Amino acid sequence: MRRWFVRLTLGMIIGAVLFLFSLVAVHWFGSLLWGGVLLGGSLLVGCNIGLEALKRHYQVITPQAIFRLLNWS
């Protein structure tokens, strides 16, 4: 469970960075980077949906429960 939580969170971060970088870079490099915008956006949304489903299934919805899961408490 912890591994999936970390993977989905990292997927969201990578998707957000790719989405924003491609969205800004498309201005300078042309329409070639629209694929990066779509890929980053779908990675961000897909990982977010998966993470929310995982948290709801295991009932890890409070910040304290997430900290306990990651051993940060």
Beta strands, then each sheet from edge to edge (+ up, - down):
end
